[in-house]
Amino acid sequence: MATSYVVDGATLKCSKGGTCKLKVTPGRNTFIQGKPQANVNDYTTKNIPKFNFCSIPRHHQCRLSLQGPWKSGKNDVIIEDASALMHKSKIKCAKGGVISILKHNQCLESDGALVLPVKEPKIEVIEQNNNEKVKGNFIPIKYCIDYIPYKEEKGSRRPKIFMEPEYLTIHSTANLNSTAKDERAWLTNPKNKICASFHIVVDQNEAIEVIPLNEVAWHAGDGRNGLGNQKSIGIEIAESGDRGKTLNNAILLVAYMLKERKWGIGKLRRHKDWSGKNCPRILIDKTCRKSPEHTWEWFIKEVQSKLS
């Protein structure tokens, strides 16, 4: 099941009363399926109207007194300066009830999978100083989610096959002029006839997640049933722009992802390890490096240093 973000119109349930609809604070500019996305600060009386009854003795009528913000938001996805509200989130009422989210109000596709942000949202995550080590639950670089649409057709770049990842696979884009945004755009360009994709692309400015990390992407070149495609998250490093800044962003991102999963550097793989391709060429091919020190061994050492 894909990540269950909550959107405007979600159905709320009080443990001591009935149900009501969540109203996302007006002016929100992050959307899923055209519906404003909720965050943990959507808990005022403007967001949550009274429930239709209260079963607590002497009350009968709802006298809502919320002890906000919502708990169990997604701390590394920030919507308007607050954590994204999740299907599992809850909030207490001072009168004794606990409000939970009965329905998140995302639509379901025919296969029952959640439809996640496709074009509208670009969810920017907290930025930290790039000189700092990875710490806390925050992604240490600018991080956006901009998923490509799911298409049920042969050769789909997003086949929506469930995956439990076991590795991170590092690539480089082999394009000296393409930014992260360009790489994302190419995946949905009608001129692109190649059935290849990836999960995340990172450049000197940002990282963009284009396919959910629990879905298969075609990036490893080891076949439909290959371990690289079926069990690894593909991370593309842009070759354009300031190579030093880009590699530093990639190192911080990879270190964060390893730490979040409680993995060590032994979980890192090169595209070459799965298919023999000369990739990531900026780390394994001396003719493609901008600095002699930028080797695969250097990259691994730098990732480790951010974890230490």
N, C-alpha and C positions, 0 to 999 in steps of 0.2 A: 504494500500500500504506500502510495506516495505521501509526502509530507502534507499534513492536514492544516493548512493555514485557514483562518477564519475570515469571512468577508461579511459585508453589510447584509442584513436580513437573516443572519444566523438565528437559530431557535435556541433560546436559553431555558433551563429548567431549574426551579428552586426545590431543594429537598423538603421544604416545608410548604410548598405552594404549587402553582401551576406553571405555565410557560409564557414567554413573551419573545418579541423579536429584538435583536440587537441593532442599534442605529449607530453606524460609524460616524465619528465627528466630521462635520462638513468641511470641505476643502482638502480632503485627503487626495494625494496625487499618485498613489500607488494602487494599482488595480489588478484583479484576477478575474478573467472573463467579463471585463467591463464593470465589475463590482468593487467598490472601495475596500481596501484591505484594512482589517482591524489591528490595533495594537493594545498593549496591556493597560494603557491609560484611558481606554474607552469604557469607563465604569461610572460615569456621573449619571444623574437622573435624566439627562438629555440623551444618554446612550442606552440606558436600561430603564424603561418605564416600569410602573408597578405591575406585579403579577396579579392574576385575577382573584386569588384568595390566599389566606395564610392559615395553616393548621395549628399554629401555636396557640394554646389556650389564652383567652382574653384578647386576642388580636383579631382573628377572623379576616379582617381586611389587611392587605399588605401595607406595611409601614417600612419600606425599604431603607436600610441604613448600611451602605456598603463600606467594607474595610478594604479599600483598594490600595494599590493597583491589583490587577489580575495576577495570579501566581502561575508559574510554569510556562512563561512565554519563551520564545526562541531568542536567546540572548545574543546570538551572532547574526541575526537578521533584523535590522533596524528600520522601522517604519515611522517616519516623522519624529525622530529622536527618542523612540521607545521600542522595546522588543515586540516582535510580531506576536499576535495572539494565536494560540494553537488550540486544536480541538480538545486537547487534554487539560487546558487551563481551567482554573476554578477561582472563585472569589467568595468570601464570607460576608454574610449580613450580620450586623451587630445584634439583631433580634434572635438569631439562632440558626438561620438557614444557610445552606451552602449552594451557590449558583454554579452550575456546570453548563457546558455547551452540548446540547442534544444533537444539533445538526449544524455543520459548519457553513452550509449554503453554497458550497462549490457544486457544480453539476458533475454528473458521472458520465463517462463514455460507455459505450455498449459493453466493453469488457469489464466494467466495474471499477476501472482505475480512475483516480482523481485527475482532472484536468488542471495543470499548473500554469503559472504565468507564461504567456507566449510572446506577445508583442508589447503590451502596454507597460508592464512593470519593469523597472530597473532598480532593484532593491539594493541600495548602497549600504554597505556594512561599515561599522566603526573603523576609522583609520588610526593607526598608531605610528610612532616614529620608526622609520625603517632601520634605525640603528639599534633598536631595542631587540632583546631576545623575545621569542614567542612566550607570552604569558597570559594567564587567564583563559577565558572562553572566547576571546575576540580574534577575528581574522586580522592579521597585522597589516594588511594592505587594503586599498579600495577594492571592493568585491561586489559584483553585480550579478543578478540572475536574469537571464533573458533566454528562456527556453525556445528551441525551435519546435514547430508544431509536429505532433504525431500524425503520420500518414500510414494508413493500412494499405500498403502496396509493395510490390516486389522492389527491392533495392532501396527501401526506406532508410534514411540515415538515423532515424529514431524508431527502431522496431518495437519499443516498449516491451522488452524482455527483462523480467526481474533479475537483478544481480545482487549477490552478496560479495562485495569486493574483498580481495585478499592482497592486492598489490597496487602500487602507484606506478604508472608507466610514463616515462618522460620522453617527449618528442621536441623537435624544433620545426618551425613551419616551412623552411626551405624557400622563403620569400622575403627578400631584403626590403620590400616596400610596404608590406601588409601589417597593419596594427591589429590589436585584439578585436576591435569593432569590425574591421574589414574581414577578419577570419570568420566571425559570427555571421556577417552578412553573406559571405560566400556560400555558407551551408544552405541558404534558402534562395540563392540566385538561380533562376531558370537555366542559365547557361552552364551551370555545374552539373555534369553528367556522371560524376564519380560517386560511387556509393561508399563514402568514407566520412567519418565524423570523429568527434572527441568529446570529452566532458567539460574541460576548462581550457581557456586560452589566457595567457598572461603576457603583458607587455610592460613598458616602462611606467605606464600610468595606472593600470588596473588589471584585474582578473575578471573574466566573464564566464559564468557557468552556463553552458548551452544545452546540456542534457542532464537530467537528475542523476545523482551519483549512485542511485540504486537501480539504474537501468543500463543495459548493454549499449555501448557505442562501438562502431566499427573502426578501430584505430590501430590494432596490433599487427594486422597482416598475417595472422596465423589461422585464418579460416573461421567459418561460422561457429564451430564448436571448440575453437582453440582456447587455451587457458588465458591468453592475453586479452582476447576479446570478451570472454565470458566472466573473467574474474579480476579485471584490473580497471582502474580509473585512468583515463588518458588525459595527460596534461601537455598542451602545446605551448612552447616558449616562442614568442615572436622573435624574428631576426632583425626587425627594423628598429630604428631609433637608437637610443643610448643603450648599448649592450650591457654595460655595467649595471645600470639601474634595472634593466629588465631581468638580468640574472639574479640580482639581489631580491627583487620581488618574487621571482620563482622560488628562490631558496626559502624565503620567509613563508610563502604559501605552502610549500611541501612540508616544511618543518611543522607548521600548524596542523596540517592534515594528518601527519604521523602522530603528533601528540594527541589530537582529538580522538584518534582510534586506538591509542596506547600501543602503537607500533614502533619498531625501531627501523634503522636505515636498511636492514635486511629485507624490507618490504619494497624497496625501490628497484625498478627495472628500467632498462633502456628499450626503446622500440627495437633496436638491433637484437636484443636478447630473445625476442619472440619470433622474428622473421628474417633476421640477418641484414635488414636494411641499414644503410649508413645514416642512422638517426638515433639520437639528436646530433646532427652533424656539427653543430657549434660547440659540442663538448667532446666529440670523439674523432673529428677530422681536423688535423692541424691546419689544413688549407682554408677552413671555414671559421677559425677562431679569430677574434679581434685582439686577444691577448694570449700569449703562450701559456699562461697559468690556468686558463679556462679549460681544464680537462674534466673528465667524468669523476676522477678521483678527488679533484679539488671541489667539485660540486657536492659530492657526498660528505666531504670533511666540513664544508661550510654549513650544510644542513645539520650535521651532528652538533656543530658548535652552537647553533640556535636552540637546540634541544637541551644542551648541557646546563 
